[in-house]
Amino acid sequence: MKRFLALLIPIIILLVSIPILLNQGMILPAKIVGVVLILLTTISLRIWLRRAIREKLSLDSIKFNVNHRYYLDEVSPIYRYMPKGEKKVLEKRMGKLLADLKFDDTTREELNAEEMLSYALFQILTVYKEPYRSLKGKMIVFDQTNNTGELKISEGKYVLLNPVLLENLLKEIQTVETFSTSNAPIIGQLRDLYLKS
């Protein structure tokens, strides 16, 4: 609440001053104060809304630890050579994506955290310049027998893909630019899946 007081107090003062100015017959100053009040309130609401969205994003996402970052450094030259600020933005988007999705594996009993990380990195890199969209309700199913290098979509909810192929592509591609221009079918398919959600 304290951080909002800096904007809330001037709004209240301006709001109270309008009827006082009108009672004294000062119509033009009351109008000017009214316009200032509207502008200040609009700016304040935008600031508060942006903060609320940022806080919600940080609460609803998976936090990355040293092991996660080490794995991403090893598997992706794109991630390894990114500036620190870009890595933080990328990690936040990946964490949000991982929190939104459900995962399963057709070939193993347990899910592999590294495979989920490689999928999240791959998915976010396919839409690197796009704003974040939620994929809530989608299930990503890892299928090591899918050697086509493409997605298999089942019932509109399940996306079967081979995590080993994703990892191999991440190791090969050096920059975001070459990633976006790559002719690997799975890149276009994951991009479409994301943008159509």
LINMO-V399860 format. One record per pair of residues at least 12 apart in sequence whose C-alpha atoms are under 8 Angstrom apart, sorted by the first residue. I is the first residue (numbers start at 1). J is the second residue. D is the distance in Angstrom with one decimal. If there is no record, write none. Layout:
# LINMO-V399860
i = (I:I)
j = (J:J)
d = (D:D)
This chain:
# LINMO-V399860
i = (7:7:11:11:11:14:14:14:15:15:17:17:18:18:18:18:57:57:58:58:60:60:61:61:61:61:61:61:62:62:62:62:62:63:63:64:64:68:68:71:72:72:75:75:75:75:76:76:76:76:76:77:77:77:77:77:78:78:78:78:90:93:93:94:94:94:94:97:97:97:98:98:100:100:100:100:101:101:101:101:101:101:102:102:102:102:103:103:103:103:103:104:104:104:104:105:105:105:106:106:106:106:107:107:107:115:115:115:118:118:118:118:119:119:119:122:122:123:123:123:125:125:125:126:126:126:126:126:126:127:127:128:133:133:133:134:135:135:137:138:138:138:139:139:139:140:140:140:140:141:141:141:141:142:142:142:142:143:143:143:143:144:144:144:144:145:146:146:146:147:147:149:149:149:149:149:149:150:150:150:151:151:151)
j = (40:44:37:40:41:33:34:37:34:37:30:33:30:31:33:34:92:96:92:96:96:99:92:95:96:97:98:99:92:95:96:98:99:92:95:91:95:114:117:114:117:118:118:167:170:171:170:171:172:173:174:170:171:173:174:175:173:174:175:176:124:124:132:117:120:121:124:120:134:135:116:120:134:135:136:137:135:136:137:138:139:140:137:138:139:140:116:139:140:141:142:139:140:141:142:141:142:143:141:142:143:144:142:143:144:163:164:167:163:166:167:170:163:166:167:166:170:190:191:194:176:179:180:179:180:187:188:190:191:191:194:176:194:195:197:197:194:197:157:157:158:159:157:158:159:158:159:160:161:158:159:160:161:160:161:162:163:160:161:162:163:161:162:163:164:162:160:161:162:162:165:161:162:165:184:185:186:185:186:189:186:189:190)
d = (7.9:6.6:6.2:7.0:6.8:6.4:7.6:6.1:7.7:7.0:7.7:7.8:5.2:7.9:6.7:6.8:8.0:7.0:7.3:8.0:6.3:6.8:6.9:4.6:4.1:7.5:7.3:5.5:7.9:4.3:6.3:6.8:6.0:7.8:6.2:7.1:7.4:7.6:7.6:7.2:7.6:7.4:7.8:6.6:6.3:5.3:5.2:5.1:8.0:7.7:7.6:7.6:6.6:7.2:5.3:7.3:7.2:5.4:5.1:6.5:7.5:7.2:7.0:7.9:5.4:6.4:6.6:6.8:6.8:7.0:7.6:6.6:6.6:6.1:4.7:7.5:6.3:5.6:6.6:5.8:6.0:7.2:7.4:6.5:4.7:6.2:7.9:5.6:4.9:5.8:7.8:7.4:6.4:4.7:6.3:5.3:4.6:6.3:6.8:6.2:5.5:7.9:7.6:6.2:6.6:5.7:7.8:7.8:7.3:6.8:6.1:7.8:6.8:6.8:8.0:7.0:7.1:6.3:7.3:7.9:7.0:7.4:7.8:7.4:6.4:5.9:7.5:6.8:5.4:6.0:7.7:7.9:7.2:7.7:7.5:7.4:7.0:6.3:7.2:5.0:6.5:7.8:5.7:4.9:6.4:5.7:4.9:6.3:7.7:6.2:5.7:4.7:6.5:5.5:5.2:5.6:6.3:5.8:5.5:5.1:7.5:7.4:4.8:6.9:7.2:7.1:7.7:6.4:5.6:6.9:7.8:7.8:7.4:6.6:7.8:7.1:6.3:6.0:4.8:7.5:6.3:6.8:7.8)
